[in-house]
Amino acid sequence: MGSEMTERREHRDPDAKKPLPPSPGVDHLLSGFAAIAENAGLEKVLESVLESACQVSGARYGALGVVGNDDRLSHFITVGLTPEQVTKIGKLPVGHGVLGLLISEPKPLRLQDLREHPAAAGFPQHHPQMTSFLGVPIKVRNTVFGNLYLTEKSGADDFTQDDQDLVVALAAAAGVAIENMRLFENETHRSRWLESGQQAARALLDDSQETHRSDVEIVADHAFSASEANAVMVLTQLSSDDQLYCEVALGRDLESLQGAHLGSGSALHRFTSGFGGTSILTGDGLDAVFPAPKRELFGATLCTRITSRGNHARFLVIARSRQDTSFSQLDQDMVSTFAAHVSLALELIQLHAQREQEAVFGDRDRIARDLHDLVIQRVFAAGLSIQSLRRSVVGAEPLARIASVTAELDATIKDLRDTIYSLHAAAPGRPALSSRILALVRATCEGTDIRQSIQFSGPIDTAVDSITSREGKAVIREALANILRHADASSLSVEVMVRATEVEFRITDDGCGFAAISHRSGLANMRRRTENFGGTFSIESTLGAGTCVAAILPLRT
């Protein structure tokens, strides 16, 4: 009976249709979904989307254009063109003609011959001729991310509605994947900046380990790592002078900027209003941070202020090349957060140093008072007592001894008064050593055409005491005077490098040099000062190739 029912069923449905196999287009669509789901990075996903779109639609040529902030194509990927063809075609499209139509009217567009469309702008030289066309926008949260451009339907004169539906489905899946990747990348970007800001703050505040890097070098290193930008600089305004001094320059071809004077302090003050204020500079705005030759390397810079105290201010500058995308709002937010971390740490360091300085000056005042009120008075009283002995002593030799002791006590009182004066001389609030060296070089070279480069390395403003600073400045002053008088130089550099137990002052020029070390009084004076302080002094000079003077002084604890 079961066999009979089967026979009847087969007899009753002799024309029943068997399930159709999936079409090649659907297979390619599923493969495209799988490729998108791999999530191998935005560039790989875009390439997979384009290749899959060509496969599902049967297009010979394909392109994917990413729409930039200016409603022009900022990124362009092609399929079907050989590298030789791409090279011959030259400059990639930016969104004119039919390609631009999809930017202004983001909806699917199917043409039998795109050359006949009113918006057609023609093909550039060496570009293959194309007729059938299918364009589909890729949207991310109702915002057009880019467009798929497909041409030359294989085996047909025109793309079909089925082709369009498949590509639209593929574009929708791509939009979801791109949004997910953007969210992931943004979160990674945010975490990287937050972690770098916290690490920079810890490194700045950690005094348990000796470091040979200055505070601004630590800040620049962490910002360079977090930003993944092409260049990072720390520009400092040390006085009311509008010019900025480049303390640190990291990145492509920027070594020559470190130690140089450049940019506009008033412009950066205007662009970065207060702590956390950021500004993106493009075009002519780059003049505020870069000299003309370097400005052409970069398309945009992101600037923020990290310290501000009176006329003294520091700015963090992060630059990207012309080929990279501009800075996003997320970049601005995270740089602002990073600046808040390091600004707080730098402010705490400044307050800590100020407290220590006030404690030192308090001790100096107390010692000066004690020397004046107690020690000098006692020495003076002892001198008077000794002088009173003259009335009761006879003989030339005892009287001479009394006169000698009295003179010695007078000299001691004079030395004590000099010591008291020196204790009062170094008043709180004195400019930092870096500021004083900059002012010294600028004042010495004022009115000359000599290019100056000044570079600091290590904690120069906190590790070098006032006495060592005085000796180092004397060496710099004498070396600069020699350069101006004898070297006939066009440029000079001053480097101050703080290490674990010593500080090196190095002054180099590109002047005439000399074949043998001379016995000029200036050189002899620098050598004598350095060696009397317990340091080492060296001179290297080549006739016609300049001179390098270096003084290494021990750090006093």
C-alpha positions in Angstrom: 0.0 0.0 0.0 2.9 2.3 0.8 4.3 1.4 -2.6 0.9 2.2 -4.2 0.7 5.6 -2.5 4.1 6.4 -3.7 3.3 5.4 -7.2 0.1 7.5 -7.0 2.0 10.5 -5.6 4.6 10.2 -8.4 1.8 9.9 -10.9 -0.1 12.8 -9.4 3.0 15.1 -9.6 4.8 14.1 -12.7 5.8 17.7 -13.5 7.0 18.7 -10.0 10.0 21.1 -10.3 13.3 20.1 -8.7 15.1 22.8 -6.6 17.3 25.0 -8.7 21.0 25.2 -7.9 22.2 28.6 -6.6 23.1 31.0 -9.3 26.8 32.0 -9.7 25.9 35.5 -8.6 24.5 34.3 -5.3 27.6 32.1 -4.8 29.8 35.1 -5.4 27.6 37.2 -3.0 28.0 34.6 -0.3 31.7 34.5 -0.9 31.8 38.3 -0.6 29.9 38.2 2.7 32.5 35.7 4.0 35.4 37.9 2.9 33.8 40.9 4.6 33.3 38.9 7.8 37.0 38.1 8.0 37.5 41.7 9.2 41.1 41.8 8.1 41.4 45.5 8.2 39.7 48.3 6.3 41.9 48.3 3.2 41.5 44.5 2.8 37.8 44.7 3.3 37.5 47.4 0.7 39.5 45.3 -1.8 37.3 42.2 -1.0 34.1 44.2 -1.5 35.3 45.5 -4.9 36.4 42.1 -6.1 33.2 40.5 -4.9 31.1 43.3 -6.6 32.8 42.6 -9.9 32.2 38.9 -9.5 28.5 39.1 -8.6 27.8 41.6 -11.4 30.1 40.2 -14.1 31.9 43.5 -14.4 35.2 43.6 -16.2 36.4 46.8 -14.5 35.6 48.0 -11.0 36.5 50.8 -8.7 35.8 51.8 -5.1 36.1 55.5 -4.2 36.0 56.7 -0.6 34.3 60.0 -0.1 36.4 62.5 1.9 35.3 65.4 4.1 35.3 67.8 1.2 32.9 65.6 -0.8 35.7 64.5 -3.1 37.2 61.0 -3.6 40.0 60.8 -1.1 40.9 57.1 -1.8 40.5 55.1 -5.0 40.9 51.3 -5.5 40.6 49.7 -9.0 40.2 46.2 -10.3 40.7 45.1 -13.9 43.4 47.7 -14.9 47.0 46.5 -15.2 49.7 48.4 -13.2 50.9 49.7 -16.6 47.5 51.1 -17.4 47.2 52.8 -14.0 50.6 54.4 -14.5 49.7 55.7 -18.0 46.4 57.0 -16.8 48.1 59.0 -14.1 46.2 61.1 -11.6 43.3 59.2 -10.0 39.8 60.7 -10.2 38.5 63.0 -7.5 34.8 62.8 -8.3 33.9 64.6 -11.5 31.4 63.6 -14.1 29.3 60.5 -13.5 31.5 59.5 -10.5 30.6 62.7 -8.8 26.9 62.2 -9.6 26.8 59.4 -7.1 28.4 61.6 -4.5 25.7 64.4 -4.9 22.9 61.9 -5.5 23.7 58.7 -3.5 21.5 56.1 -5.1 22.0 53.2 -7.4 22.7 54.2 -11.0 22.6 51.9 -14.0 23.5 53.1 -17.5 23.8 51.3 -20.8 26.4 53.7 -22.1 27.9 56.1 -19.5 29.4 58.2 -22.3 26.0 59.4 -23.3 25.0 60.6 -19.9 24.7 64.4 -19.6 27.2 64.4 -16.6 29.8 62.4 -18.5 33.2 64.1 -18.4 35.0 61.8 -20.8 37.9 59.5 -20.3 41.5 60.6 -19.7 44.2 59.6 -22.2 45.2 55.9 -22.1 42.0 55.1 -20.2 40.1 52.1 -21.7 36.8 52.9 -23.2 33.8 51.8 -21.1 30.1 51.7 -21.9 27.8 49.8 -19.5 27.9 51.2 -16.0 26.5 50.3 -12.5 27.1 52.6 -9.6 26.1 51.8 -6.0 26.8 53.9 -2.8 28.2 52.3 0.3 26.4 53.8 3.3 27.5 53.7 6.9 24.6 54.9 9.2 22.9 56.8 6.4 26.2 58.6 5.6 27.9 57.8 2.3 31.2 56.2 3.0 32.1 55.6 -0.7 30.8 54.3 -4.0 31.2 51.2 -6.1 31.7 51.9 -9.8 31.3 48.9 -12.1 31.7 48.9 -15.9 31.7 46.6 -18.9 29.2 43.8 -18.2 30.7 40.5 -19.4 28.6 38.8 -22.1 25.9 41.5 -22.2 25.4 45.1 -23.2 23.9 46.2 -19.9 23.8 45.3 -16.2 20.5 43.8 -15.0 18.2 44.6 -12.1 19.5 41.3 -10.5 23.0 42.6 -10.8 22.0 45.8 -9.1 20.2 44.0 -6.3 23.2 41.8 -5.6 25.6 44.7 -5.5 23.2 46.7 -3.3 23.1 43.7 -0.8 26.9 43.5 -0.9 27.2 47.2 -0.3 24.9 47.0 2.7 27.0 44.2 4.2 30.1 46.2 3.6 28.6 49.3 5.3 27.9 47.2 8.4 31.4 45.8 8.4 33.0 49.2 7.9 31.0 50.6 10.8 32.1 47.8 13.0 35.7 48.3 12.0 35.4 52.0 12.6 34.0 51.4 16.1 36.8 48.9 16.9 39.5 51.2 15.5 38.1 54.2 17.4 38.0 52.2 20.6 41.6 51.0 20.0 42.6 54.6 19.2 41.0 55.9 22.3 42.6 53.2 24.5 46.0 53.9 23.0 45.8 57.6 23.7 44.5 57.1 27.3 47.2 54.5 28.0 49.9 56.8 26.6 48.7 59.8 28.6 48.7 57.8 31.8 52.2 56.3 31.1 53.5 59.8 30.3 52.2 61.2 33.5 53.7 58.3 35.5 57.0 58.7 33.8 57.0 62.4 34.5 56.1 61.9 38.2 58.4 58.9 38.8 61.6 60.1 40.5 62.6 56.7 41.7 64.6 56.0 38.5 67.3 58.1 37.0 66.4 59.3 33.5 68.4 61.1 30.9 65.3 62.4 29.2 63.8 65.8 29.8 60.1 66.2 30.6 59.3 67.4 27.1 61.2 64.5 25.6 59.0 62.1 27.6 55.8 63.9 26.5 56.9 63.9 22.8 57.9 60.2 22.8 54.5 59.1 24.2 52.5 61.4 21.9 54.5 60.1 18.9 53.7 56.5 19.8 50.0 57.2 20.5 49.3 59.3 17.4 51.0 57.2 14.8 51.6 60.5 13.0 54.4 61.5 10.8 55.9 64.1 13.1 55.6 65.4 16.7 57.1 68.6 18.0 57.1 70.5 21.3 57.4 74.2 20.7 58.1 76.6 23.6 57.6 80.3 24.1 60.1 81.3 26.7 59.5 85.0 26.8 57.2 87.7 25.5 59.1 87.4 22.1 56.6 86.0 19.6 59.1 83.5 18.2 58.9 79.8 19.3 61.8 77.5 20.2 61.6 73.9 19.1 62.6 71.8 22.1 61.9 68.4 20.6 61.3 67.3 17.0 60.5 63.7 16.2 59.6 62.2 12.8 60.4 62.5 9.1 63.1 65.0 8.1 62.7 67.1 11.2 66.1 66.7 12.9 67.2 70.1 11.6 64.3 71.8 13.3 65.2 70.7 16.8 66.9 73.6 18.6 65.7 76.1 16.0 63.5 79.2 16.4 60.4 79.1 14.3 56.7 79.6 14.2 54.4 82.2 15.9 53.7 82.1 19.6 50.8 84.6 19.3 49.2 82.4 16.6 49.3 79.3 18.6 48.0 81.1 21.7 45.1 82.2 19.6 44.5 78.8 18.1 44.7 76.9 21.5 42.7 78.8 24.0 43.6 77.5 27.4 44.4 73.9 28.4 42.6 71.3 26.4 42.0 73.6 23.5 43.0 72.0 20.2 43.1 73.4 16.7 43.7 71.8 13.3 46.0 73.9 11.1 46.0 73.4 7.3 47.2 75.4 4.3 48.6 78.8 5.3 47.9 78.0 8.9 50.9 75.7 8.9 53.1 78.8 8.8 52.5 79.1 12.5 54.6 76.0 13.2 56.7 75.1 10.1 59.3 77.0 8.0 58.5 77.1 4.3 60.6 74.1 3.1 59.1 71.7 5.7 55.5 73.0 5.4 55.1 71.2 2.0 55.6 67.8 3.7 52.5 68.0 5.8 48.8 68.4 5.1 47.5 69.1 8.6 48.7 69.6 12.1 46.9 69.2 15.4 48.0 71.7 18.1 47.3 71.9 21.8 48.8 73.8 24.8 50.4 71.7 27.5 51.9 74.3 29.9 51.3 78.0 30.4 52.9 80.2 33.1 53.3 83.9 32.5 55.2 84.4 29.2 56.3 80.8 29.3 54.1 78.3 27.3 54.6 74.9 25.6 52.6 73.6 22.7 52.3 70.0 21.5 52.2 69.8 17.6 51.2 66.6 15.8 51.5 66.5 12.0 50.3 64.3 9.2 51.5 64.1 5.7 49.4 65.2 2.7 48.7 61.6 1.8 47.1 60.8 5.1 43.6 61.5 6.2 43.1 64.7 8.2 42.4 64.6 12.0 39.0 63.6 13.2 37.0 64.9 16.1 38.1 61.8 18.0 41.7 62.7 17.4 41.0 66.2 18.9 39.2 64.8 21.9 42.0 62.3 22.7 44.8 64.8 22.2 42.9 67.1 24.5 42.7 64.3 27.1 46.4 63.4 26.7 47.3 67.1 27.2 45.2 67.2 30.4 47.2 64.2 31.8 50.6 65.6 31.0 49.7 69.2 31.9 48.6 68.1 35.3 51.8 66.1 35.8 54.0 69.0 34.6 52.2 71.4 36.9 52.7 69.0 39.9 56.4 68.8 39.0 56.6 72.6 38.8 54.9 73.0 42.2 57.1 70.3 43.7 60.2 72.1 42.4 58.9 75.4 43.6 58.3 74.0 47.1 61.8 72.6 47.2 63.2 75.9 45.9 61.3 77.8 48.6 62.7 75.4 51.2 66.2 75.9 50.0 65.9 79.7 50.0 64.3 79.5 53.4 67.3 77.6 54.7 69.6 80.1 53.0 67.9 83.1 54.6 68.1 81.4 58.0 71.8 80.6 57.5 72.4 84.2 56.4 70.7 85.6 59.4 72.6 83.3 61.8 75.9 84.2 60.1 75.1 87.9 60.4 73.5 88.0 63.8 75.6 85.4 65.6 78.8 84.4 63.9 80.0 87.8 62.6 79.1 89.4 65.9 81.1 86.8 67.8 84.1 87.1 65.5 83.9 90.9 65.7 83.8 90.7 69.5 86.7 88.3 69.5 88.7 90.8 67.4 88.0 93.6 69.8 89.1 91.5 72.7 92.3 90.6 71.0 93.0 94.3 70.1 92.4 95.2 73.8 95.4 93.1 74.7 97.7 95.5 73.0 97.6 97.8 76.1 98.9 95.0 78.4 101.4 93.4 76.0 105.0 94.7 75.4 107.4 93.6 72.8 107.4 93.8 69.0 106.8 90.1 68.4 103.6 89.8 70.5 102.2 93.0 69.1 102.9 91.7 65.6 101.1 88.5 66.4 98.1 90.4 67.7 98.0 92.6 64.5 98.2 89.4 62.4 95.3 87.7 64.2 93.2 90.9 64.0 93.8 91.2 60.2 92.8 87.5 59.8 89.6 88.1 61.7 88.8 91.1 59.6 89.3 89.0 56.5 87.1 86.3 57.9 84.3 88.9 58.6 84.7 90.1 55.0 84.4 86.6 53.6 81.3 86.0 55.8 79.7 89.1 54.5 80.4 87.9 50.9 78.8 84.6 51.7 75.8 86.2 53.2 75.4 88.3 50.1 75.7 85.3 47.8 73.0 83.5 49.9 70.6 86.4 49.3 71.6 86.9 45.6 69.8 83.9 44.1 66.2 85.0 44.6 63.2 82.7 44.1 61.5 82.8 40.7 64.8 83.0 38.8 64.4 81.9 35.1 65.2 78.3 34.3 68.6 77.4 33.0 67.2 76.6 29.5 65.6 80.1 29.4 68.8 81.8 30.5 70.9 79.9 27.9 68.5 80.8 25.1 68.5 84.5 26.2 72.4 84.4 26.3 72.7 83.0 22.8 70.1 85.3 21.4 71.6 88.4 23.0 75.2 87.4 21.9 74.2 86.8 18.3 71.9 89.7 18.0 72.7 91.9 15.0 74.6 89.0 13.2 73.5 86.7 10.4 74.6 83.6 12.1 72.0 80.8 12.2 71.6 79.5 15.7 70.5 76.0 16.9 70.1 75.3 20.6 69.3 71.7 21.8 68.7 70.5 25.3 68.7 66.8 26.4 67.8 65.6 29.9 66.4 67.3 32.9 68.4 70.5 32.5 66.2 72.8 34.5 66.0 70.5 37.6 69.2 68.5 37.7 71.8 71.3 37.2 72.5 73.4 40.3 73.1 77.1 40.2 76.9 76.9 40.6 77.3 74.4 37.7 74.9 76.5 35.6 77.1 79.5 36.2 80.2 77.7 35.1 78.5 76.3 32.0 77.1 79.6 31.0 80.6 81.1 31.3 81.9 78.5 28.9 79.1 79.1 26.4 79.6 82.9 26.6 83.3 82.6 26.0 82.9 80.2 23.1 80.3 82.4 21.4 82.6 85.4 21.8 85.4 83.4 20.1 83.1 82.4 17.2 82.0 86.0 16.6 85.5 87.3 16.7 87.5 84.7 14.9 85.4 82.0 13.2 83.7 83.8 10.3 80.9 81.2 10.7 77.5 81.1 9.1 75.8 78.8 11.7 76.4 77.6 15.2 74.8 75.1 17.6 74.7 75.0 21.4 73.9 71.6 23.0 73.4 71.0 26.7 73.2 67.3 27.6 72.4 66.2 31.1 73.4 62.6 32.0 73.4 60.6 35.3 76.4 62.3 37.0 77.5 65.1 34.5 76.4 67.8 32.2 78.0 68.5 28.8 78.1 71.9 27.2 79.0 71.6 23.5 79.4 74.6 21.1 79.9 73.9 17.4 80.4 76.2 14.5 81.0 75.9 10.7 83.6 78.6 10.5 87.2 78.7 9.3 88.6 76.5 12.1 92.3 76.1 12.7 95.0 73.5 12.1 96.6 73.7 15.6 95.2 74.5 19.0 96.1 78.1 19.7 96.8 79.6 23.1 94.1 82.3 22.9 93.2 83.7 26.3 89.6 82.7 25.8 90.3 79.0 25.2 92.8 78.9 28.1 90.2 80.6 30.3 87.5 78.0 29.4 89.9 75.1 30.0 91.0 76.6 33.4 87.4 77.2 34.6 86.4 73.7 33.6 89.3 71.8 35.1 89.2 73.9 38.3 85.6 72.8 38.6 86.6 69.1 38.3 85.5 68.7 34.7 87.1 67.9 31.4 87.5 70.3 28.4 88.2 69.4 24.8 88.6 71.3 21.4 88.2 69.7 18.0 88.9 71.9 15.0 89.7 71.3 11.3 91.0 74.1 9.1 88.2 75.3 6.9 85.6 72.9 8.5 84.7 74.5 11.9 85.3 74.0 15.5 83.7 72.1 18.4 84.3 73.1 22.0 83.0 70.7 24.8 83.0 71.2 28.5 81.9 68.3 30.7 81.1 69.3 34.3 80.2 67.0 37.2 76.7 67.4 38.7 76.7 68.5 42.3 74.4 66.7 44.7 
